[in-house]
Amino acid sequence: MKPLNEKNILKDATINKVQFDKEWFYKFDDIAFYLKEDLTEVDCIYLPMMIDGEQEFVKCCTYEDIIRGRKEFK
């Protein structure tokens, strides 16, 4: 399992992310590709996100959701 650090995810330009209030939400597909893992157990919601200058509703998850989902998957 690849180590996960939220600061590194925030810096990574290949992962689309959006901040609501004080919480960051990450595009689910980008995180799964970054980790190269099956994250089907991770809780997700759909949020509007600007991708390539266009607003799309994409499947997103929080850092805590990822950590929790990875533990349940193991």
N, CA, C and O atoms as a Maestro MAE file, in Angstrom:
{
 s_m_m2io_version
 :::
 2.0.0
}

f_m_ct {
 s_m_title
 :::
 protein
 m_atom[296] {
  # First column is atom index #
  i_m_mmod_type
  r_m_x_coord
  r_m_y_coord
  r_m_z_coord
  i_m_residue_number
  s_m_chain_name
  s_m_pdb_residue_name
  s_m_pdb_atom_name
  i_m_atomic_number
  :::
  1 25 0.849 -1.167 0.000 1 A "MET " " N  " 7
  2 3 0.000 0.000 0.000 1 A "MET " " CA " 6
  3 2 0.903 1.241 0.000 1 A "MET " " C  " 6
  4 15 1.814 1.352 0.820 1 A "MET " " O  " 8
  5 25 0.647 2.152 -0.907 2 A "LYS " " N  " 7
  6 3 1.434 3.377 -1.035 2 A "LYS " " CA " 6
  7 2 1.166 4.302 0.155 2 A "LYS " " C  " 6
  8 15 0.010 4.522 0.514 2 A "LYS " " O  " 8
  9 25 2.233 4.852 0.776 3 A "PRO " " N  " 7
  10 3 2.010 5.789 1.885 3 A "PRO " " CA " 6
  11 2 1.247 7.018 1.397 3 A "PRO " " C  " 6
  12 15 1.416 7.460 0.261 3 A "PRO " " O  " 8
  13 25 0.418 7.552 2.264 4 A "LEU " " N  " 7
  14 3 -0.434 8.668 1.890 4 A "LEU " " CA " 6
  15 2 -0.206 9.832 2.843 4 A "LEU " " C  " 6
  16 15 -0.269 9.670 4.062 4 A "LEU " " O  " 8
  17 25 0.058 11.001 2.282 5 A "ASN " " N  " 7
  18 3 0.290 12.202 3.058 5 A "ASN " " CA " 6
  19 2 -0.533 13.317 2.419 5 A "ASN " " C  " 6
  20 15 -0.369 13.611 1.235 5 A "ASN " " O  " 8
  21 25 -1.415 13.935 3.196 6 A "GLU " " N  " 7
  22 3 -2.320 14.936 2.633 6 A "GLU " " CA " 6
  23 2 -1.571 16.138 2.049 6 A "GLU " " C  " 6
  24 15 -2.013 16.703 1.049 6 A "GLU " " O  " 8
  25 25 -0.472 16.529 2.639 7 A "LYS " " N  " 7
  26 3 0.304 17.659 2.104 7 A "LYS " " CA " 6
  27 2 0.820 17.353 0.699 7 A "LYS " " C  " 6
  28 15 0.833 18.227 -0.168 7 A "LYS " " O  " 8
  29 25 1.245 16.107 0.479 8 A "ASN " " N  " 7
  30 3 1.727 15.715 -0.846 8 A "ASN " " CA " 6
  31 2 0.597 15.691 -1.868 8 A "ASN " " C  " 6
  32 15 0.795 16.053 -3.028 8 A "ASN " " O  " 8
  33 25 -0.575 15.268 -1.440 9 A "ILE " " N  " 7
  34 3 -1.736 15.239 -2.342 9 A "ILE " " CA " 6
  35 2 -2.133 16.661 -2.726 9 A "ILE " " C  " 6
  36 15 -2.466 16.921 -3.883 9 A "ILE " " O  " 8
  37 25 -2.102 17.572 -1.775 10 A "LEU " " N  " 7
  38 3 -2.456 18.964 -2.063 10 A "LEU " " CA " 6
  39 2 -1.480 19.597 -3.052 10 A "LEU " " C  " 6
  40 15 -1.879 20.440 -3.855 10 A "LEU " " O  " 8
  41 25 -0.219 19.205 -3.005 11 A "LYS " " N  " 7
  42 3 0.800 19.757 -3.893 11 A "LYS " " CA " 6
  43 2 0.769 19.122 -5.282 11 A "LYS " " C  " 6
  44 15 1.233 19.730 -6.247 11 A "LYS " " O  " 8
  45 25 0.229 17.914 -5.394 12 A "ASP " " N  " 7
  46 3 0.246 17.174 -6.653 12 A "ASP " " CA " 6
  47 2 -0.732 17.790 -7.648 12 A "ASP " " C  " 6
  48 15 -1.939 17.817 -7.406 12 A "ASP " " O  " 8
  49 25 -0.213 18.277 -8.755 13 A "ALA " " N  " 7
  50 3 -1.037 18.954 -9.762 13 A "ALA " " CA " 6
  51 2 -1.866 17.981 -10.593 13 A "ALA " " C  " 6
  52 15 -2.795 18.403 -11.281 13 A "ALA " " O  " 8
  53 25 -1.550 16.690 -10.543 14 A "THR " " N  " 7
  54 3 -2.307 15.715 -11.339 14 A "THR " " CA " 6
  55 2 -3.615 15.314 -10.672 14 A "THR " " C  " 6
  56 15 -4.464 14.677 -11.297 14 A "THR " " O  " 8
  57 25 -3.780 15.685 -9.403 15 A "ILE " " N  " 7
  58 3 -4.999 15.345 -8.666 15 A "ILE " " CA " 6
  59 2 -5.895 16.576 -8.612 15 A "ILE " " C  " 6
  60 15 -5.530 17.590 -8.018 15 A "ILE " " O  " 8
  61 25 -7.059 16.486 -9.230 16 A "ASN " " N  " 7
  62 3 -8.028 17.582 -9.174 16 A "ASN " " CA " 6
  63 2 -8.627 17.614 -7.772 16 A "ASN " " C  " 6
  64 15 -8.947 16.576 -7.194 16 A "ASN " " O  " 8
  65 25 -8.771 18.827 -7.238 17 A "LYS " " N  " 7
  66 3 -9.290 18.987 -5.880 17 A "LYS " " CA " 6
  67 2 -10.060 20.287 -5.775 17 A "LYS " " C  " 6
  68 15 -9.865 21.218 -6.556 17 A "LYS " " O  " 8
  69 25 -10.944 20.324 -4.782 18 A "VAL " " N  " 7
  70 3 -11.727 21.525 -4.535 18 A "VAL " " CA " 6
  71 2 -11.913 21.644 -3.019 18 A "VAL " " C  " 6
  72 15 -12.041 20.641 -2.315 18 A "VAL " " O  " 8
  73 25 -11.924 22.883 -2.534 19 A "GLN " " N  " 7
  74 3 -12.088 23.103 -1.098 19 A "GLN " " CA " 6
  75 2 -13.467 23.691 -0.826 19 A "GLN " " C  " 6
  76 15 -13.858 24.690 -1.429 19 A "GLN " " O  " 8
  77 25 -14.200 23.059 0.090 20 A "PHE " " N  " 7
  78 3 -15.474 23.571 0.587 20 A "PHE " " CA " 6
  79 2 -15.311 23.791 2.076 20 A "PHE " " C  " 6
  80 15 -14.895 22.891 2.806 20 A "PHE " " O  " 8
  81 25 -15.642 24.999 2.525 21 A "ASP " " N  " 7
  82 3 -15.375 25.418 3.904 21 A "ASP " " CA " 6
  83 2 -13.890 25.227 4.166 21 A "ASP " " C  " 6
  84 15 -13.070 25.878 3.518 21 A "ASP " " O  " 8
  85 25 -13.526 24.368 5.080 22 A "LYS " " N  " 7
  86 3 -12.106 24.140 5.374 22 A "LYS " " CA " 6
  87 2 -11.659 22.747 4.973 22 A "LYS " " C  " 6
  88 15 -10.538 22.348 5.290 22 A "LYS " " O  " 8
  89 25 -12.494 22.009 4.295 23 A "GLU " " N  " 7
  90 3 -12.190 20.627 3.947 23 A "GLU " " CA " 6
  91 2 -11.911 20.483 2.457 23 A "GLU " " C  " 6
  92 15 -12.623 21.040 1.621 23 A "GLU " " O  " 8
  93 25 -10.871 19.730 2.140 24 A "TRP " " N  " 7
  94 3 -10.519 19.458 0.752 24 A "TRP " " CA " 6
  95 2 -11.194 18.186 0.285 24 A "TRP " " C  " 6
  96 15 -11.260 17.199 1.017 24 A "TRP " " O  " 8
  97 25 -11.697 18.218 -0.944 25 A "PHE " " N  " 7
  98 3 -12.287 17.054 -1.588 25 A "PHE " " CA " 6
  99 2 -11.472 16.765 -2.843 25 A "PHE " " C  " 6
  100 15 -11.137 17.673 -3.603 25 A "PHE " " O  " 8
  101 25 -11.162 15.501 -3.047 26 A "TYR " " N  " 7
  102 3 -10.306 15.078 -4.146 26 A "TYR " " CA " 6
  103 2 -11.111 14.249 -5.142 26 A "TYR " " C  " 6
  104 15 -11.989 13.475 -4.762 26 A "TYR " " O  " 8
  105 25 -10.797 14.426 -6.421 27 A "LYS " " N  " 7
  106 3 -11.484 13.655 -7.451 27 A "LYS " " CA " 6
  107 2 -11.132 12.176 -7.265 27 A "LYS " " C  " 6
  108 15 -9.960 11.801 -7.246 27 A "LYS " " O  " 8
  109 25 -12.149 11.363 -7.130 28 A "PHE " " N  " 7
  110 3 -11.995 9.949 -6.803 28 A "PHE " " CA " 6
  111 2 -11.099 9.222 -7.803 28 A "PHE " " C  " 6
  112 15 -10.204 8.481 -7.398 28 A "PHE " " O  " 8
  113 25 -11.322 9.419 -9.089 29 A "ASP " " N  " 7
  114 3 -10.541 8.715 -10.115 29 A "ASP " " CA " 6
  115 2 -9.061 9.100 -10.050 29 A "ASP " " C  " 6
  116 15 -8.189 8.255 -10.258 29 A "ASP " " O  " 8
  117 25 -8.779 10.366 -9.762 30 A "ASP " " N  " 7
  118 3 -7.393 10.820 -9.667 30 A "ASP " " CA " 6
  119 2 -6.681 10.176 -8.486 30 A "ASP " " C  " 6
  120 15 -5.522 9.774 -8.601 30 A "ASP " " O  " 8
  121 25 -7.366 10.076 -7.356 31 A "ILE " " N  " 7
  122 3 -6.776 9.458 -6.159 31 A "ILE " " CA " 6
  123 2 -6.531 7.967 -6.395 31 A "ILE " " C  " 6
  124 15 -5.476 7.446 -6.034 31 A "ILE " " O  " 8
  125 25 -7.498 7.287 -6.995 32 A "ALA " " N  " 7
  126 3 -7.343 5.858 -7.278 32 A "ALA " " CA " 6
  127 2 -6.156 5.622 -8.210 32 A "ALA " " C  " 6
  128 15 -5.390 4.681 -8.006 32 A "ALA " " O  " 8
  129 25 -5.998 6.463 -9.226 33 A "PHE " " N  " 7
  130 3 -4.876 6.344 -10.145 33 A "PHE " " CA " 6
  131 2 -3.556 6.639 -9.432 33 A "PHE " " C  " 6
  132 15 -2.566 5.937 -9.639 33 A "PHE " " O  " 8
  133 25 -3.541 7.669 -8.598 34 A "TYR " " N  " 7
  134 3 -2.341 8.056 -7.841 34 A "TYR " " CA " 6
  135 2 -1.883 6.919 -6.923 34 A "TYR " " C  " 6
  136 15 -0.692 6.617 -6.847 34 A "TYR " " O  " 8
  137 25 -2.829 6.298 -6.234 35 A "LEU " " N  " 7
  138 3 -2.496 5.229 -5.294 35 A "LEU " " CA " 6
  139 2 -2.347 3.868 -5.973 35 A "LEU " " C  " 6
  140 15 -1.745 2.952 -5.413 35 A "LEU " " O  " 8
  141 25 -2.903 3.738 -7.194 36 A "LYS " " N  " 7
  142 3 -2.915 2.467 -7.917 36 A "LYS " " CA " 6
  143 2 -3.549 1.370 -7.056 36 A "LYS " " C  " 6
  144 15 -3.009 0.273 -6.907 36 A "LYS " " O  " 8
  145 25 -4.718 1.710 -6.496 37 A "GLU " " N  " 7
  146 3 -5.455 0.793 -5.626 37 A "GLU " " CA " 6
  147 2 -6.932 0.802 -5.987 37 A "GLU " " C  " 6
  148 15 -7.435 1.741 -6.604 37 A "GLU " " O  " 8
  149 25 -7.613 -0.266 -5.589 38 A "ASP " " N  " 7
  150 3 -9.062 -0.340 -5.718 38 A "ASP " " CA " 6
  151 2 -9.654 0.355 -4.497 38 A "ASP " " C  " 6
  152 15 -9.482 -0.112 -3.371 38 A "ASP " " O  " 8
  153 25 -10.341 1.455 -4.712 39 A "LEU " " N  " 7
  154 3 -10.899 2.230 -3.599 39 A "LEU " " CA " 6
  155 2 -12.417 2.151 -3.556 39 A "LEU " " C  " 6
  156 15 -13.072 3.124 -3.182 39 A "LEU " " O  " 8
  157 25 -12.980 1.028 -3.924 40 A "THR " " N  " 7
  158 3 -14.430 0.900 -3.978 40 A "THR " " CA " 6
  159 2 -15.091 1.049 -2.618 40 A "THR " " C  " 6
  160 15 -16.286 1.338 -2.553 40 A "THR " " O  " 8
  161 25 -14.355 0.861 -1.532 41 A "GLU " " N  " 7
  162 3 -14.919 0.978 -0.185 41 A "GLU " " CA " 6
  163 2 -14.930 2.412 0.334 41 A "GLU " " C  " 6
  164 15 -15.445 2.669 1.422 41 A "GLU " " O  " 8
  165 25 -14.372 3.344 -0.424 42 A "VAL " " N  " 7
  166 3 -14.285 4.741 0.010 42 A "VAL " " CA " 6
  167 2 -15.622 5.437 -0.228 42 A "VAL " " C  " 6
  168 15 -16.198 5.330 -1.311 42 A "VAL " " O  " 8
  169 25 -16.117 6.156 0.794 43 A "ASP " " N  " 7
  170 3 -17.346 6.934 0.677 43 A "ASP " " CA " 6
  171 2 -17.106 8.139 -0.219 43 A "ASP " " C  " 6
  172 15 -16.086 8.817 -0.097 43 A "ASP " " O  " 8
  173 25 -18.047 8.403 -1.119 44 A "CYS " " N  " 7
  174 3 -17.885 9.500 -2.076 44 A "CYS " " CA " 6
  175 2 -19.161 10.319 -2.196 44 A "CYS " " C  " 6
  176 15 -20.254 9.857 -1.866 44 A "CYS " " O  " 8
  177 25 -18.994 11.538 -2.674 45 A "ILE " " N  " 7
  178 3 -20.121 12.399 -3.010 45 A "ILE " " CA " 6
  179 2 -19.813 13.045 -4.360 45 A "ILE " " C  " 6
  180 15 -18.672 13.005 -4.822 45 A "ILE " " O  " 8
  181 25 -20.811 13.630 -4.983 46 A "TYR " " N  " 7
  182 3 -20.606 14.327 -6.255 46 A "TYR " " CA " 6
  183 2 -20.608 15.830 -5.997 46 A "TYR " " C  " 6
  184 15 -21.539 16.370 -5.399 46 A "TYR " " O  " 8
  185 25 -19.551 16.494 -6.459 47 A "LEU " " N  " 7
  186 3 -19.390 17.932 -6.253 47 A "LEU " " CA " 6
  187 2 -19.011 18.608 -7.571 47 A "LEU " " C  " 6
  188 15 -18.423 17.980 -8.452 47 A "LEU " " O  " 8
  189 25 -19.353 19.900 -7.700 48 A "PRO " " N  " 7
  190 3 -18.911 20.627 -8.893 48 A "PRO " " CA " 6
  191 2 -17.417 20.933 -8.789 48 A "PRO " " C  " 6
  192 15 -16.928 21.349 -7.739 48 A "PRO " " O  " 8
  193 25 -16.700 20.720 -9.897 49 A "MET " " N  " 7
  194 3 -15.272 20.958 -9.909 49 A "MET " " CA " 6
  195 2 -14.884 21.518 -11.275 49 A "MET " " C  " 6
  196 15 -15.394 21.071 -12.302 49 A "MET " " O  " 8
  197 25 -13.992 22.487 -11.283 50 A "MET " " N  " 7
  198 3 -13.494 23.042 -12.538 50 A "MET " " CA " 6
  199 2 -12.379 22.154 -13.068 50 A "MET " " C  " 6
  200 15 -11.345 21.990 -12.421 50 A "MET " " O  " 8
  201 25 -12.595 21.581 -14.252 51 A "ILE " " N  " 7
  202 3 -11.594 20.733 -14.893 51 A "ILE " " CA " 6
  203 2 -11.415 21.231 -16.317 51 A "ILE " " C  " 6
  204 15 -12.363 21.260 -17.102 51 A "ILE " " O  " 8
  205 25 -10.199 21.621 -16.639 52 A "ASP " " N  " 7
  206 3 -9.883 22.165 -17.968 52 A "ASP " " CA " 6
  207 2 -10.799 23.329 -18.330 52 A "ASP " " C  " 6
  208 15 -11.234 23.452 -19.476 52 A "ASP " " O  " 8
  209 25 -11.089 24.181 -17.347 53 A "GLY " " N  " 7
  210 3 -11.888 25.370 -17.595 53 A "GLY " " CA " 6
  211 2 -13.385 25.141 -17.680 53 A "GLY " " C  " 6
  212 15 -14.137 26.081 -17.940 53 A "GLY " " O  " 8
  213 25 -13.834 23.911 -17.467 54 A "GLU " " N  " 7
  214 3 -15.261 23.609 -17.505 54 A "GLU " " CA " 6
  215 2 -15.698 23.026 -16.167 54 A "GLU " " C  " 6
  216 15 -14.974 22.246 -15.549 54 A "GLU " " O  " 8
  217 25 -16.895 23.419 -15.729 55 A "GLN " " N  " 7
  218 3 -17.421 22.887 -14.478 55 A "GLN " " CA " 6
  219 2 -18.094 21.547 -14.744 55 A "GLN " " C  " 6
  220 15 -18.950 21.426 -15.621 55 A "GLN " " O  " 8
  221 25 -17.691 20.544 -13.969 56 A "GLU " " N  " 7
  222 3 -18.269 19.207 -14.073 56 A "GLU " " CA " 6
  223 2 -18.626 18.725 -12.673 56 A "GLU " " C  " 6
  224 15 -17.995 19.121 -11.692 56 A "GLU " " O  " 8
  225 25 -19.636 17.873 -12.586 57 A "PHE " " N  " 7
  226 3 -19.946 17.208 -11.326 57 A "PHE " " CA " 6
  227 2 -19.200 15.886 -11.328 57 A "PHE " " C  " 6
  228 15 -19.456 15.017 -12.161 57 A "PHE " " O  " 8
  229 25 -18.274 15.742 -10.386 58 A "VAL " " N  " 7
  230 3 -17.432 14.549 -10.339 58 A "VAL " " CA " 6
  231 2 -17.517 13.879 -8.972 58 A "VAL " " C  " 6
  232 15 -17.871 14.503 -7.972 58 A "VAL " " O  " 8
  233 25 -17.190 12.615 -8.960 59 A "LYS " " N  " 7
  234 3 -17.168 11.816 -7.742 59 A "LYS " " CA " 6
  235 2 -15.947 12.236 -6.924 59 A "LYS " " C  " 6
  236 15 -14.817 12.161 -7.405 59 A "LYS " " O  " 8
  237 25 -16.179 12.678 -5.682 60 A "CYS " " N  " 7
  238 3 -15.110 13.199 -4.829 60 A "CYS " " CA " 6
  239 2 -15.112 12.520 -3.462 60 A "CYS " " C  " 6
  240 15 -16.119 11.960 -3.030 60 A "CYS " " O  " 8
  241 25 -13.968 12.582 -2.796 61 A "CYS " " N  " 7
  242 3 -13.852 12.047 -1.444 61 A "CYS " " CA " 6
  243 2 -12.871 12.900 -0.653 61 A "CYS " " C  " 6
  244 15 -12.048 13.614 -1.227 61 A "CYS " " O  " 8
  245 25 -12.966 12.818 0.651 62 A "THR " " N  " 7
  246 3 -12.056 13.553 1.526 62 A "THR " " CA " 6
  247 2 -10.858 12.670 1.875 62 A "THR " " C  " 6
  248 15 -10.866 11.464 1.627 62 A "THR " " O  " 8
  249 25 -9.854 13.276 2.439 63 A "TYR " " N  " 7
  250 3 -8.673 12.537 2.888 63 A "TYR " " CA " 6
  251 2 -9.076 11.494 3.937 63 A "TYR " " C  " 6
  252 15 -8.606 10.357 3.904 63 A "TYR " " O  " 8
  253 25 -9.948 11.892 4.865 64 A "GLU " " N  " 7
  254 3 -10.394 10.976 5.913 64 A "GLU " " CA " 6
  255 2 -11.165 9.791 5.324 64 A "GLU " " C  " 6
  256 15 -11.029 8.660 5.790 64 A "GLU " " O  " 8
  257 25 -11.978 10.062 4.292 65 A "ASP " " N  " 7
  258 3 -12.707 8.977 3.623 65 A "ASP " " CA " 6
  259 2 -11.740 7.971 3.009 65 A "ASP " " C  " 6
  260 15 -11.958 6.761 3.078 65 A "ASP " " O  " 8
  261 25 -10.672 8.483 2.408 66 A "ILE " " N  " 7
  262 3 -9.677 7.606 1.786 66 A "ILE " " CA " 6
  263 2 -9.014 6.724 2.834 66 A "ILE " " C  " 6
  264 15 -8.900 5.511 2.654 66 A "ILE " " O  " 8
  265 25 -8.580 7.336 3.925 67 A "ILE " " N  " 7
  266 3 -7.920 6.578 5.000 67 A "ILE " " CA " 6
  267 2 -8.860 5.520 5.561 67 A "ILE " " C  " 6
  268 15 -8.470 4.365 5.733 67 A "ILE " " O  " 8
  269 25 -10.091 5.911 5.844 68 A "ARG " " N  " 7
  270 3 -11.074 4.982 6.402 68 A "ARG " " CA " 6
  271 2 -11.368 3.846 5.419 68 A "ARG " " C  " 6
  272 15 -11.446 2.687 5.826 68 A "ARG " " O  " 8
  273 25 -11.528 4.158 4.151 69 A "GLY " " N  " 7
  274 3 -11.819 3.163 3.131 69 A "GLY " " CA " 6
  275 2 -10.671 2.197 2.916 69 A "GLY " " C  " 6
  276 15 -10.889 1.008 2.684 69 A "GLY " " O  " 8
  277 25 -9.459 2.699 2.992 70 A "ARG " " N  " 7
  278 3 -8.293 1.837 2.830 70 A "ARG " " CA " 6
  279 2 -8.200 0.860 3.992 70 A "ARG " " C  " 6
  280 15 -7.846 -0.300 3.781 70 A "ARG " " O  " 8
  281 25 -8.511 1.295 5.225 71 A "LYS " " N  " 7
  282 3 -8.450 0.403 6.382 71 A "LYS " " CA " 6
  283 2 -9.511 -0.670 6.282 71 A "LYS " " C  " 6
  284 15 -9.249 -1.828 6.610 71 A "LYS " " O  " 8
  285 25 -10.720 -0.307 5.831 72 A "GLU " " N  " 7
  286 3 -11.794 -1.291 5.701 72 A "GLU " " CA " 6
  287 2 -11.483 -2.290 4.601 72 A "GLU " " C  " 6
  288 15 -11.851 -3.460 4.699 72 A "GLU " " O  " 8
  289 25 -10.811 -1.837 3.562 73 A "PHE " " N  " 7
  290 3 -10.495 -2.703 2.437 73 A "PHE " " CA " 6
  291 2 -9.493 -3.773 2.827 73 A "PHE " " C  " 6
  292 15 -9.552 -4.898 2.331 73 A "PHE " " O  " 8
  293 25 -8.562 -3.416 3.728 74 A "LYS " " N  " 7
  294 3 -7.519 -4.334 4.157 74 A "LYS " " CA " 6
  295 2 -8.037 -5.386 5.008 74 A "LYS " " C  " 6
  296 15 -7.280 -6.247 5.457 74 A "LYS " " O  " 8
  :::
 }
 m_bond[295] {
  # First column is bond index #
  i_m_from
  i_m_to
  i_m_order
  :::
  1 1 2 1
  2 2 3 1
  3 3 4 2
  4 3 5 1
  5 5 6 1
  6 6 7 1
  7 7 8 2
  8 7 9 1
  9 9 10 1
  10 10 11 1
  11 11 12 2
  12 11 13 1
  13 13 14 1
  14 14 15 1
  15 15 16 2
  16 15 17 1
  17 17 18 1
  18 18 19 1
  19 19 20 2
  20 19 21 1
  21 21 22 1
  22 22 23 1
  23 23 24 2
  24 23 25 1
  25 25 26 1
  26 26 27 1
  27 27 28 2
  28 27 29 1
  29 29 30 1
  30 30 31 1
  31 31 32 2
  32 31 33 1
  33 33 34 1
  34 34 35 1
  35 35 36 2
  36 35 37 1
  37 37 38 1
  38 38 39 1
  39 39 40 2
  40 39 41 1
  41 41 42 1
  42 42 43 1
  43 43 44 2
  44 43 45 1
  45 45 46 1
  46 46 47 1
  47 47 48 2
  48 47 49 1
  49 49 50 1
  50 50 51 1
  51 51 52 2
  52 51 53 1
  53 53 54 1
  54 54 55 1
  55 55 56 2
  56 55 57 1
  57 57 58 1
  58 58 59 1
  59 59 60 2
  60 59 61 1
  61 61 62 1
  62 62 63 1
  63 63 64 2
  64 63 65 1
  65 65 66 1
  66 66 67 1
  67 67 68 2
  68 67 69 1
  69 69 70 1
  70 70 71 1
  71 71 72 2
  72 71 73 1
  73 73 74 1
  74 74 75 1
  75 75 76 2
  76 75 77 1
  77 77 78 1
  78 78 79 1
  79 79 80 2
  80 79 81 1
  81 81 82 1
  82 82 83 1
  83 83 84 2
  84 83 85 1
  85 85 86 1
  86 86 87 1
  87 87 88 2
  88 87 89 1
  89 89 90 1
  90 90 91 1
  91 91 92 2
  92 91 93 1
  93 93 94 1
  94 94 95 1
  95 95 96 2
  96 95 97 1
  97 97 98 1
  98 98 99 1
  99 99 100 2
  100 99 101 1
  101 101 102 1
  102 102 103 1
  103 103 104 2
  104 103 105 1
  105 105 106 1
  106 106 107 1
  107 107 108 2
  108 107 109 1
  109 109 110 1
  110 110 111 1
  111 111 112 2
  112 111 113 1
  113 113 114 1
  114 114 115 1
  115 115 116 2
  116 115 117 1
  117 117 118 1
  118 118 119 1
  119 119 120 2
  120 119 121 1
  121 121 122 1
  122 122 123 1
  123 123 124 2
  124 123 125 1
  125 125 126 1
  126 126 127 1
  127 127 128 2
  128 127 129 1
  129 129 130 1
  130 130 131 1
  131 131 132 2
  132 131 133 1
  133 133 134 1
  134 134 135 1
  135 135 136 2
  136 135 137 1
  137 137 138 1
  138 138 139 1
  139 139 140 2
  140 139 141 1
  141 141 142 1
  142 142 143 1
  143 143 144 2
  144 143 145 1
  145 145 146 1
  146 146 147 1
  147 147 148 2
  148 147 149 1
  149 149 150 1
  150 150 151 1
  151 151 152 2
  152 151 153 1
  153 153 154 1
  154 154 155 1
  155 155 156 2
  156 155 157 1
  157 157 158 1
  158 158 159 1
  159 159 160 2
  160 159 161 1
  161 161 162 1
  162 162 163 1
  163 163 164 2
  164 163 165 1
  165 165 166 1
  166 166 167 1
  167 167 168 2
  168 167 169 1
  169 169 170 1
  170 170 171 1
  171 171 172 2
  172 171 173 1
  173 173 174 1
  174 174 175 1
  175 175 176 2
  176 175 177 1
  177 177 178 1
  178 178 179 1
  179 179 180 2
  180 179 181 1
  181 181 182 1
  182 182 183 1
  183 183 184 2
  184 183 185 1
  185 185 186 1
  186 186 187 1
  187 187 188 2
  188 187 189 1
  189 189 190 1
  190 190 191 1
  191 191 192 2
  192 191 193 1
  193 193 194 1
  194 194 195 1
  195 195 196 2
  196 195 197 1
  197 197 198 1
  198 198 199 1
  199 199 200 2
  200 199 201 1
  201 201 202 1
  202 202 203 1
  203 203 204 2
  204 203 205 1
  205 205 206 1
  206 206 207 1
  207 207 208 2
  208 207 209 1
  209 209 210 1
  210 210 211 1
  211 211 212 2
  212 211 213 1
  213 213 214 1
  214 214 215 1
  215 215 216 2
  216 215 217 1
  217 217 218 1
  218 218 219 1
  219 219 220 2
  220 219 221 1
  221 221 222 1
  222 222 223 1
  223 223 224 2
  224 223 225 1
  225 225 226 1
  226 226 227 1
  227 227 228 2
  228 227 229 1
  229 229 230 1
  230 230 231 1
  231 231 232 2
  232 231 233 1
  233 233 234 1
  234 234 235 1
  235 235 236 2
  236 235 237 1
  237 237 238 1
  238 238 239 1
  239 239 240 2
  240 239 241 1
  241 241 242 1
  242 242 243 1
  243 243 244 2
  244 243 245 1
  245 245 246 1
  246 246 247 1
  247 247 248 2
  248 247 249 1
  249 249 250 1
  250 250 251 1
  251 251 252 2
  252 251 253 1
  253 253 254 1
  254 254 255 1
  255 255 256 2
  256 255 257 1
  257 257 258 1
  258 258 259 1
  259 259 260 2
  260 259 261 1
  261 261 262 1
  262 262 263 1
  263 263 264 2
  264 263 265 1
  265 265 266 1
  266 266 267 1
  267 267 268 2
  268 267 269 1
  269 269 270 1
  270 270 271 1
  271 271 272 2
  272 271 273 1
  273 273 274 1
  274 274 275 1
  275 275 276 2
  276 275 277 1
  277 277 278 1
  278 278 279 1
  279 279 280 2
  280 279 281 1
  281 281 282 1
  282 282 283 1
  283 283 284 2
  284 283 285 1
  285 285 286 1
  286 286 287 1
  287 287 288 2
  288 287 289 1
  289 289 290 1
  290 290 291 1
  291 291 292 2
  292 291 293 1
  293 293 294 1
  294 294 295 1
  295 295 296 2
  :::
 }
}
